């Protein structure tokens, strides 16, 4: 570990020196204000001591500087991709709206299909329940359903919740597998509920915080949503980052801000958020990237609480990676209990097969789903939470 100490006028000067000497992957271990000796004890001025470190075995790379022409070219390409993707989504939605009956008719059709399915005892099912008790028909469907749900990584609490609702709607001993699966699919969708999107109430000014542990993809997700807001919704957007723990995190957001043509303010202390918000008072949306350290870090939670004291009525998105085990997810959720309200933004769905955790997280928090991220590409790999996909996965389709 290579550790260096810097005495500078401000943290921005330190960031430049650290990046040049230690590289983008350096981390800031400590900062504190000190007094310079002055002249015979007079004319003392405040300086800042910054301690940074880098693993000597770690390969560091310097972010290439982009010319104005390169930035503009990237910006044009980005806008084209966003517009094409948005147009395709609009066309697809129009197809669905013209082809699908009204919601009331859909529910009536579902009830008719389920009634007919029970009547004829249809033996062809989309995803047969595993027959764990073939010699005991009474209660066997319920046992097979529990085996299926456990196999989908649903927690005991999630399974019990589904079973409670299911018993109120079906006689498990008299229902066939198809009707059980159809009903489970509807129950899962009802629990997941309609996702929240930033587009809701978009005419109101918004201050949006992205919180969550390290490594979940907060910065990339913020950039994806900033692109949607500025390029699709034509909103003026300001970016703020309080994630100065890792040099690379600041560099990453600076690159995105340059490509998107959006202003970025870096803050080093929670109280600096006041000036940053005032600077962006003419913006429609202000997106704030918070520090990504361990959710068990008391310092991290202290800094986040400090920021919240200066932000009035923020929208908060708790970002959780779907590659995280459910035990750790519960620990993360518990550490953010001090937040009055937040939306769930789940990342890295392309890197996991444990989609059952989506339902587990929803039931554990009771908070609204918002977006899923499905890759690293900005701005493509983000979508409004697709509850149909999760419900179909849980019943095996």
C-alpha angles and dihedrals in degrees: 000000000000110000123187134183122214130193108201143158093242140357093256090063089050092051091054093049094045093050092049096045105031103021137238095298094061118118129215109236100183144353129193138164117247136177123244115232094246124193111313087336092307131114093026114178133194118259132176127236113208124186115199135173143191132193104249091217092055116101112230127202130193118231108243116241113244123220120229090253092051092048092049091048091051090046092052092048091048093051091049092052093048094048093047092049092047092048091051091051091050092050091048091049091050089053090052093047093051095044101042123071124233118292093255091054091048091055091048091050091049091052091049092050092049092047092050090046091055092045098054094033092229110215097194109088133179094231115004115222111246107263100229096157108035094159095052111059095173106088092355094117091055092050092048091049092052090050090051094049093047088052088057091058095251114159122241089253092054092048092049091049092052092046092051093053092041093054089055091057107033141034097234095202093052099040125088124230094260095056091045092052092046090052093046089052091054092046092052091050091049092051093047089048126186113324122241120236131193087237088074108100089000091160089068119084110255136201108195126192124197112206134173143105126301121286098024095112103254096150096048091045091050089053091050093053092043088056092050093049097046101037103033104026093034091226126155108243134193123194127212127182125196090171098106096138091095120040091211092059092059092045091050094054091043089057092049092047092052093049093046093043092235127141118247129200121193116208126192103185128040094240090060088072090080094064092042092053091047090052089056098041090120093055124103093217133021116196118198124198112204129202117286110215131129112309085230092062110113090197091056093051090045091054092047092051088049092055092048091057089065099042119080118214098341124185107234127203116194105209116209127177116229089216088072118100116248093245090058091042089058089050091051092049090049093052091056095049089111089073111096095210140356143156124243117243112183121199139193097030086152090064099052142058094197097097089149087079088072089067092041092054093046093053093041093054106024087216127134121265115233119169141359122210116212104183145349099270115117120247101355106063101072130086140173107270106280105217093176090061092051094046092049091048092053093053091044104257 
